[in-house]
Amino acid sequence: MLKTRLFSLAILTTLIVGCSTAPRPTQTKAVSNNVVEKQATPSYDPEHYIEQGQRAYTRSGDISLRNQWLLKAAEAFRIQQQCQQSQKVIHLLQPELSDNIQTTQANLILAECLMQDTPRDFDELEHLLGGMSMSVGYDKRIEYINAVVMEEKQSWIPASKAILSSSIDEPIATDKVWEMMQSLNIQDLERVVSTEPVLAPWAQLALIGRQYGLDPDTLSMAVQEWRFRFANHPLNQNFPAEIQLAASSSLLSADRIAVLLPLTGRLASQGLAIKQGVLAAYFDALKNLQQDVEESPQIQFIDSALHPAGTLVEMTNDYDFVIGPLLKDTLSELLVLLPADKPLLALNRQDSKNPSEIIPASDMPQNRFYFALAPEDEAIQLARKVHDQGLENLVLVADDSNATRRMAEAFTREWRNIAGEKSNPPTLAVFSDSKTLTSSVTEALDVAQSKTRIKQIENLVNQELHALPRNRRDVDALVIFASAGQTELINPLIEASLSPFGGKSVPVFASSRSYSQNLSNNSLRDLRNLTFTDMPWMLPQSPWTDLSEQTKRLWPQQNDQLRRLFALGYDSYSIAPWLRQLHSLPALSKSGLTGRLSVLEDGTVLRNLPYGHITNDKVTVIAMD
């Protein structure tokens, strides 16, 4: 039997040689998530190694020696990007590999072939890693695979350690570790400093950026001290440009500020709410700095509803900072005409462009910032929240309106991005009124089909059945994009539709659209067990309780939408001086009424929102992600 197998092996390897026609490359690279590993060039083509293996076995009958040569052939096939032939050799050899070194090499070759697949099978990669030994001479290559798997799992600390132990060259390794440190929060960075000596320099510099990023002078001194302490460290030789830029920048100073808002016409109430927020932040800043009005910045509110974009640009000539406009069309026209050196914090965003039309971030004007209460941002944050909790099978319930459809699309797009194309897409239930609401939700949960089956059985047996309709047993979570009033109807319907047979509680998530500060205790009870995103300003026990009570006394008729726009105005004035620093350091953030604020590379102000959870008639605040 063994002789027959060895004869088959010789025949098959000969066939593999016959199928191999690719020339030997001089060098190849394996690329993964911006991590690049340089690979050695084989000394000979695969055919040479296969021939040597056959000769060795013919002379000595030594199976282990033959396998060494065939593993070299598999390695050469892989480097020549002929992984199909490489995998054939490995799968043929595997039943006869008992040596730890050869087993590790075989699993490593298979893993490196998988690394060339798109998308990658990370479960199989992790399985192969479990069959490798770090003590047989392949540790750097193994660590490279390990780094890629750990990065996919967002295990940033193990991934960083694996990168530094891998075959990845400098300065790529240093850059990648620095990038991963930006994904850690301050508590994790502090833990790395105290428990991971190898990673401590990266973590210490990242902490310096987080702690002093909003104070350029202090940041500059702390950076100089770090560079003196780690003078010979690779990170010092390849110092992060964003830290250098933030340390050498000055705060954005604005003595004359023009605020462009629609103060008349159909959007006058929205514009007025933002204006009230700007003024509240202005007077709070005066109070905190103990300044007189004469010494403070001058603010001029300009009604954007009354003037075309060209006139607005002329009216802002004597001002050194512009906040607004609110409307997207006005913003698009203004961006064409406004001087590139005029700092602008728009209260909206530009329309997304085709990938071929996107301007590289390095070529964008550095004084353009975009601050919007975009509902899509909440949908994206919810998608990440649900994924991080390990939930896989989702039902998405959305009102049939423009905003909620955009939210559903943004959620689904982000879900596919982070969960992978092989993941189950969310089941979408869209409704337009109370009638279609009931049918859409019950169909999505498979309750309607269950009721139909019960009715069919009753007709067959000609008697009434006392049976409970069963919902889908695979549903892990539901996500709602609807108004507070609609959610009051949806949440009880979900509870009634979920049968007790599953033996588990199915979490329900929603956006800020599903919550209102004006909800009664009865309404809150209808929303029990709901987890939703919202501004800190709108949730109980916020740091701005006094300001909230004051605004309610001044404007008792202000609804939820106007209160959120008030917060937008407040934060737009408050964040203005630090926009350059936040732009230089994307991992840096500043707390505001609208959320934890950071600035992306393209100038977009991003909000990270806390969560509220409703239990009976009480809202409990959950920390931000």
Secondary structure, 3 states (H helix, E strand, C coil): CHHHHHHHHHHHHHHHHHHCCCCCCCCCEEEECCEEEECCCCCCCHHHHHHHHHHHHHHHCCHHHHHHHHHHHHHHHHHCCCHHHHHHHHHHHHHHCCCHHHHHHHHHHHHHHHCCCCCCCHHHHHHHHCCCCCCCCCHHHHHHHHHHHHHHCCCHHHHHHHHHCCCCCCCHHHHHHHHHHCCCCHHHHHHHHHHCCCCHHHHHHHHHHHHHCCCHHHHHHHHHHHHHHCCCCHHHHCCCHHHHHHHHCCCCCCCEEEEEECCCCCCHHHHHHHHHHHHHHHHHHHHHHCCCHHHCCEEEEEECCCCCHHHHHHHCCCCCEEECCCCHHHHHHHHHHCCCCCCEEECCCCCCCCHHHCCCHHHCCCCEEECCCCHHHHHHHHHHHHHHCCCCCEEEEEECCHHHHHHHHHHHHHHHHHHCCCCCCCEEEEECCHHHHHHHHHHHCCHHHHHHHHHHHHHHHCCCCCCCCCCCCCCCEEEEECCHHHHHHHHHHHHHHCCHHHCCCCCEEECHHHCCCCCCHHHHHHCCCEEEECCHHHCCCCCCHHHHHHHHHHCCCCCHHHHHHHHHHHHHHHHHHHHHHHHHCCCCCEEECCEEEEECCCCEEEEECCEEEEECCEEEEECCC
